């Protein structure tokens, strides 16, 4: 029988706390860049000009279909060779997950925008608004309301994907857990606690998504996926 002992994990809880903080830092920064970039890509893809829509579509599909680990390795190992600039693990992670998440957010934005009834566009034109004004004042506010649950779900997926940064030695929660397991020789206890930390954080976010979906359903709004 295995004798469980969580004492070494508790004694080094600071390592896991710092790892969680770094995980949230990467996730939050990637969201901060990924959401506006996703909106820009969505608007370009919806453009009637092929010179704008085709490149945007290629970027979206490329980063949605290629493995994020390959993207991370490219930004960390290959990009510095091309631009002759040293790349830190944090910067590589932010670049990777900002662009990768923007590709998914672009589709969320696009789905939300096209879900708005044509009558809304016609009403905007009837009162003298141009395309940009209608998008900014009427379409996007309604679309964003419908997209909130989908955005939350993508954010949760992004947090789980950030575990890949441990492969480039960024001290996220998984990296710190691995270091602690080697230090204490208690991998079962360390990774059990690590799994529980991820569960608590992500499950809490999932409950928030469900609550938002129920509120939107009551208000008669649909969600865009």
DRENDOPA-443780 format. One record per residue (C-alpha): residue number from 1; residue in one letter; x, y, z. Coordinates in steps of 0.02 Angstrom, whole numbers, plus 50000, padded with zeros to 5 digits. Example, Ala and Ser with C-alpha at 12.3 -4.5 7.8 and 13.67 -1.06 7.14 Angstrom:
<sites>
<site 1, 'A', <50615, 49775, 50390>>
<site 2, 'S', <50684, 49947, 50357>>
</sites>
This chain:
<sites>
<site 1, 'X', <50000, 50000, 50000>>
<site 2, 'X', <50063, 50173, 49954>>
<site 3, 'X', <50083, 50291, 50102>>
<site 4, 'X', <50017, 50462, 50054>>
<site 5, 'X', <50108, 50612, 50128>>
<site 6, 'X', <50056, 50788, 50078>>
<site 7, 'X', <50169, 50873, 50205>>
<site 8, 'X', <50307, 50914, 50078>>
<site 9, 'X', <50176, 50987, 49959>>
<site 10, 'X', <50101, 51096, 50095>>
<site 11, 'X', <50275, 51153, 50148>>
<site 12, 'X', <50312, 51208, 49969>>
<site 13, 'X', <50140, 51276, 49927>>
<site 14, 'X', <50219, 51440, 49878>>
<site 15, 'X', <50294, 51360, 49723>>
<site 16, 'X', <50124, 51304, 49662>>
<site 17, 'X', <50047, 51473, 49706>>
<site 18, 'X', <50180, 51561, 49602>>
<site 19, 'X', <50150, 51438, 49461>>
<site 20, 'X', <49963, 51473, 49464>>
<site 21, 'X', <49997, 51660, 49462>>
<site 22, 'X', <50109, 51639, 49309>>
<site 23, 'X', <49977, 51533, 49223>>
<site 24, 'X', <49845, 51667, 49253>>
<site 25, 'X', <49969, 51800, 49194>>
<site 26, 'X', <49997, 51714, 49027>>
<site 27, 'X', <49812, 51679, 49006>>
<site 28, 'X', <49759, 51856, 49048>>
<site 29, 'X', <49891, 51937, 48936>>
<site 30, 'X', <49848, 51823, 48791>>
<site 31, 'X', <49664, 51867, 48811>>
<site 32, 'X', <49706, 52052, 48818>>
<site 33, 'X', <49791, 52042, 48648>>
<site 34, 'X', <49690, 51900, 48573>>
<site 35, 'X', <49515, 51975, 48589>>
<site 36, 'X', <49548, 52139, 48494>>
<site 37, 'X', <49653, 52047, 48366>>
<site 38, 'X', <49512, 51922, 48345>>
<site 39, 'X', <49389, 52063, 48315>>
<site 40, 'X', <49503, 52138, 48183>>
<site 41, 'X', <49521, 51970, 48096>>
<site 42, 'X', <49333, 51942, 48100>>
<site 43, 'X', <49298, 52112, 48022>>
<site 44, 'X', <49428, 52081, 47888>>
<site 45, 'X', <49356, 51909, 47849>>
<site 46, 'X', <49182, 51984, 47834>>
<site 47, 'X', <49245, 52115, 47714>>
<site 48, 'X', <49178, 52107, 47536>>
<site 49, 'X', <49353, 52143, 47472>>
<site 50, 'X', <49442, 51980, 47438>>
<site 51, 'X', <49612, 52062, 47460>>
<site 52, 'X', <49563, 52082, 47644>>
<site 53, 'X', <49451, 51931, 47675>>
<site 54, 'X', <49563, 51797, 47599>>
<site 55, 'X', <49722, 51836, 47699>>
<site 56, 'X', <49619, 51851, 47858>>
<site 57, 'X', <49535, 51685, 47822>>
<site 58, 'X', <49704, 51603, 47794>>
<site 59, 'X', <49774, 51667, 47959>>
<site 60, 'X', <49619, 51609, 48051>>
<site 61, 'X', <49618, 51435, 47977>>
<site 62, 'X', <49807, 51414, 47992>>
<site 63, 'X', <49813, 51451, 48178>>
<site 64, 'X', <49653, 51354, 48213>>
<site 65, 'X', <49715, 51196, 48128>>
<site 66, 'X', <49900, 51187, 48171>>
<site 67, 'X', <49950, 51116, 48342>>
<site 68, 'X', <49981, 51251, 48472>>
<site 69, 'X', <50139, 51161, 48531>>
<site 70, 'X', <50213, 51178, 48356>>
<site 71, 'X', <50168, 51362, 48355>>
<site 72, 'X', <50248, 51386, 48525>>
<site 73, 'X', <50409, 51302, 48471>>
<site 74, 'X', <50414, 51407, 48312>>
<site 75, 'X', <50397, 51571, 48407>>
<site 76, 'X', <50522, 51518, 48540>>
<site 77, 'X', <50655, 51432, 48433>>
<site 78, 'X', <50632, 51489, 48252>>
<site 79, 'X', <50574, 51671, 48262>>
<site 80, 'X', <50729, 51730, 48359>>
<site 81, 'X', <50837, 51661, 48218>>
<site 82, 'X', <50740, 51764, 48090>>
<site 83, 'X', <50731, 51928, 48185>>
<site 84, 'X', <50893, 51911, 48285>>
<site 85, 'X', <50808, 51952, 48450>>
<site 86, 'X', <50814, 51846, 48607>>
<site 87, 'X', <50644, 51772, 48648>>
<site 88, 'X', <50596, 51741, 48828>>
<site 89, 'X', <50475, 51599, 48869>>
<site 90, 'X', <50344, 51724, 48927>>
<site 91, 'X', <50351, 51828, 48767>>
<site 92, 'X', <50347, 51671, 48659>>
<site 93, 'X', <50197, 51607, 48756>>
<site 94, 'X', <50103, 51771, 48742>>
<site 95, 'X', <50137, 51784, 48555>>
<site 96, 'X', <50082, 51605, 48527>>
<site 97, 'X', <49924, 51605, 48628>>
<site 98, 'X', <49873, 51782, 48580>>
<site 99, 'X', <49876, 51739, 48395>>
<site 100, 'X', <49808, 51563, 48418>>
<site 101, 'X', <49664, 51622, 48526>>
<site 102, 'X', <49628, 51768, 48410>>
<site 103, 'X', <49593, 51644, 48271>>
<site 104, 'X', <49459, 51560, 48377>>
<site 105, 'X', <49392, 51726, 48442>>
<site 106, 'X', <49379, 51787, 48262>>
<site 107, 'X', <49257, 51647, 48224>>
<site 108, 'X', <49159, 51686, 48382>>
<site 109, 'X', <49148, 51869, 48330>>
<site 110, 'X', <49100, 51822, 48153>>
<site 111, 'X', <48965, 51703, 48214>>
<site 112, 'X', <48895, 51836, 48330>>
<site 113, 'X', <48894, 51971, 48195>>
<site 114, 'X', <48809, 51866, 48061>>
<site 115, 'X', <48679, 51808, 48188>>
<site 116, 'X', <48610, 51985, 48199>>
<site 117, 'X', <48453, 52002, 48093>>
<site 118, 'X', <48466, 52098, 47929>>
<site 119, 'X', <48328, 52212, 47990>>
<site 120, 'X', <48451, 52288, 48113>>
<site 121, 'X', <48565, 52339, 47970>>
<site 122, 'X', <48419, 52407, 47871>>
<site 123, 'X', <48358, 52508, 48021>>
<site 124, 'X', <48532, 52582, 48044>>
<site 125, 'X', <48541, 52633, 47861>>
<site 126, 'X', <48366, 52705, 47872>>
<site 127, 'X', <48422, 52829, 48005>>
<site 128, 'X', <48575, 52880, 47906>>
<site 129, 'X', <48713, 52773, 47982>>
<site 130, 'X', <48855, 52712, 47874>>
<site 131, 'X', <48925, 52534, 47888>>
<site 132, 'X', <49053, 52578, 48021>>
<site 133, 'X', <48931, 52673, 48130>>
<site 134, 'X', <48802, 52533, 48119>>
<site 135, 'X', <48933, 52404, 48165>>
<site 136, 'X', <48998, 52503, 48313>>
<site 137, 'X', <48834, 52569, 48385>>
<site 138, 'X', <48705, 52435, 48344>>
<site 139, 'X', <48776, 52270, 48283>>
<site 140, 'X', <48927, 52241, 48395>>
<site 141, 'X', <48839, 52282, 48561>>
<site 142, 'X', <48705, 52153, 48522>>
<site 143, 'X', <48829, 52027, 48453>>
<site 144, 'X', <48946, 52040, 48604>>
<site 145, 'X', <48801, 52003, 48721>>
<site 146, 'X', <48768, 51841, 48627>>
<site 147, 'X', <48952, 51796, 48620>>
<site 148, 'X', <48992, 51809, 48806>>
<site 149, 'X', <48968, 51623, 48847>>
<site 150, 'X', <49070, 51571, 48695>>
<site 151, 'X', <49208, 51692, 48746>>
<site 152, 'X', <49210, 51619, 48920>>
<site 153, 'X', <49222, 51442, 48853>>
<site 154, 'X', <49367, 51489, 48739>>
<site 155, 'X', <49454, 51574, 48886>>
<site 156, 'X', <49441, 51413, 48986>>
<site 157, 'X', <49514, 51315, 48840>>
<site 158, 'X', <49654, 51442, 48829>>
<site 159, 'X', <49700, 51418, 49011>>
<site 160, 'X', <49711, 51230, 48986>>
<site 161, 'X', <49817, 51254, 48829>>
<site 162, 'X', <49942, 51362, 48923>>
<site 163, 'X', <50008, 51206, 49010>>
<site 164, 'X', <50115, 51188, 48853>>
<site 165, 'X', <50227, 51331, 48911>>
<site 166, 'X', <50311, 51212, 49030>>
<site 167, 'X', <50398, 51138, 48877>>
<site 168, 'X', <50495, 51301, 48854>>
<site 169, 'X', <50537, 51314, 49039>>
<site 170, 'X', <50412, 51449, 49086>>
<site 171, 'X', <50370, 51431, 49270>>
<site 172, 'X', <50184, 51402, 49255>>
<site 173, 'X', <50085, 51288, 49371>>
<site 174, 'X', <50132, 51129, 49279>>
<site 175, 'X', <50316, 51175, 49270>>
<site 176, 'X', <50320, 51216, 49456>>
<site 177, 'X', <50230, 51054, 49496>>
<site 178, 'X', <50360, 50955, 49400>>
<site 179, 'X', <50501, 51046, 49491>>
<site 180, 'X', <50418, 51013, 49658>>
<site 181, 'X', <50391, 50829, 49617>>
<site 182, 'X', <50577, 50809, 49580>>
<site 183, 'X', <50623, 50905, 49737>>
<site 184, 'X', <50512, 50809, 49858>>
<site 185, 'X', <50506, 50639, 49771>>
<site 186, 'X', <50317, 50645, 49795>>
<site 187, 'X', <50246, 50652, 49617>>
<site 188, 'X', <50079, 50572, 49664>>
<site 189, 'X', <50043, 50702, 49797>>
<site 190, 'X', <50110, 50848, 49695>>
<site 191, 'X', <50013, 50810, 49536>>
<site 192, 'X', <49857, 50765, 49633>>
<site 193, 'X', <49859, 50937, 49713>>
<site 194, 'X', <49900, 51017, 49545>>
<site 195, 'X', <49752, 50930, 49463>>
<site 196, 'X', <49640, 50990, 49604>>
<site 197, 'X', <49700, 51169, 49581>>
<site 198, 'X', <49661, 51164, 49395>>
<site 199, 'X', <49493, 51085, 49434>>
<site 200, 'X', <49442, 51218, 49560>>
<site 201, 'X', <49491, 51363, 49447>>
<site 202, 'X', <49418, 51293, 49286>>
<site 203, 'X', <49262, 51222, 49368>>
<site 204, 'X', <49226, 51392, 49446>>
<site 205, 'X', <49243, 51472, 49275>>
<site 206, 'X', <49129, 51340, 49201>>
<site 207, 'X', <48996, 51379, 49331>>
<site 208, 'X', <49009, 51561, 49283>>
<site 209, 'X', <48982, 51516, 49100>>
<site 210, 'X', <48828, 51413, 49143>>
<site 211, 'X', <48758, 51555, 49247>>
<site 212, 'X', <48783, 51678, 49105>>
<site 213, 'X', <48700, 51560, 48982>>
<site 214, 'X', <48549, 51542, 49095>>
<site 215, 'X', <48533, 51729, 49114>>
<site 216, 'X', <48546, 51756, 48927>>
<site 217, 'X', <48419, 51618, 48896>>
<site 218, 'X', <48297, 51702, 49015>>
<site 219, 'X', <48322, 51869, 48927>>
<site 220, 'X', <48284, 51786, 48761>>
<site 221, 'X', <48460, 51799, 48688>>
<site 222, 'X', <48546, 51660, 48594>>
<site 223, 'X', <48730, 51621, 48603>>
<site 224, 'X', <48853, 51619, 48460>>
<site 225, 'X', <48971, 51470, 48448>>
</sites>
